[in-house]
Amino acid sequence: MIDQHHGWNTSFKPLIWGLVLSLIFTVLAYFIAVEHWLSGWGLVFTIFGICIIQAMTQLIFFMHLFLESKPKWNSLVFFFLVLVMFVVIGGTLWIMNNLNYNVKMHT
């Protein structure tokens, strides 16, 4: 059932699906890490992949991103937020790597 005024889903069914999927992804990531099903870069990429899938699940089922009648502005703001996050995180990692290199060079 769609609320015509807001374009949101007013049913609890998507919320329950989102909760169940989020719990499954969380438990899956936990067991992969704790039970040592993978190691090294395989573990890192698998956990990162599960993280991305869970983030998209929560954005769609809980925040209703991309489900509005006119998703252009919300999608644009979301992608700008992702760009800013990459710039901030990438800049921080670059600065920390540079500081680490300079400290090791002088010791």
C-alpha positions in Angstrom: 0.0 0.0 0.0 1.6 3.3 -1.1 0.7 6.6 0.6 -0.1 8.8 -2.5 0.8 12.0 -0.7 4.3 11.1 0.3 5.0 8.1 -2.0 6.1 6.0 1.0 5.1 2.5 1.7 2.7 2.4 4.7 2.7 -1.3 5.2 4.8 -3.1 7.8 5.8 -5.9 5.5 8.9 -4.1 4.0 10.0 -3.1 7.5 9.9 -6.7 8.6 11.7 -7.8 5.4 14.4 -5.2 6.1 14.8 -6.3 9.7 15.1 -10.0 8.7 17.6 -9.3 5.9 19.7 -7.0 8.2 19.8 -9.6 10.9 20.8 -12.3 8.4 23.6 -10.2 7.0 24.8 -9.3 10.5 24.8 -12.9 11.7 26.5 -14.1 8.4 29.3 -11.6 8.8 29.7 -12.5 12.4 30.0 -16.2 11.7 32.3 -15.7 8.8 34.7 -13.8 11.0 34.4 -15.8 14.3 34.4 -19.3 12.8 37.3 -18.4 10.5 35.5 -19.6 7.3 37.8 -17.2 5.3 41.1 -15.5 6.0 43.2 -12.7 4.7 41.9 -10.6 1.8 39.1 -13.0 1.2 37.7 -12.2 4.6 38.1 -8.5 4.1 36.4 -8.4 0.7 33.6 -10.7 1.9 32.8 -8.6 5.0 33.1 -5.5 2.9 30.6 -6.9 0.3 28.2 -7.9 3.1 28.5 -4.4 4.5 27.6 -2.8 1.2 24.6 -5.2 0.7 23.4 -4.5 4.2 23.7 -0.7 3.8 21.7 -0.8 0.6 19.1 -3.0 2.3 18.7 -0.5 5.1 18.6 2.5 2.7 15.9 0.9 0.7 13.7 -0.8 3.3 14.1 1.7 6.2 14.9 5.0 4.6 12.8 4.4 1.4 15.6 5.8 -0.7 15.0 5.4 -4.5 11.3 4.5 -3.8 9.8 8.0 -3.9 7.6 9.2 -6.7 10.4 11.7 -7.6 13.7 10.2 -6.4 15.9 12.6 -8.3 16.7 15.0 -5.4 17.0 12.4 -2.7 19.3 10.3 -4.9 21.4 13.3 -5.8 21.8 14.3 -2.2 22.7 10.7 -1.3 25.4 10.4 -4.0 26.8 13.8 -3.0 27.0 12.4 0.6 28.9 9.3 -0.7 31.3 11.6 -2.6 32.0 13.7 0.5 32.5 10.6 2.6 35.0 9.2 0.0 36.9 12.6 0.0 37.0 12.8 3.8 38.0 9.2 4.4 40.4 9.1 1.5 42.0 12.4 2.6 42.3 11.1 6.1 44.0 7.9 5.0 46.3 9.8 2.7 47.4 12.2 5.5 47.8 9.3 8.0 49.9 7.3 5.4 52.1 10.4 4.7 52.6 11.0 8.5 53.5 7.3 8.9 56.0 7.5 6.1 57.6 10.6 7.4 57.9 9.2 11.0 59.5 6.0 9.7 61.9 8.0 7.5 63.3 10.0 10.4 63.7 7.2 12.9 
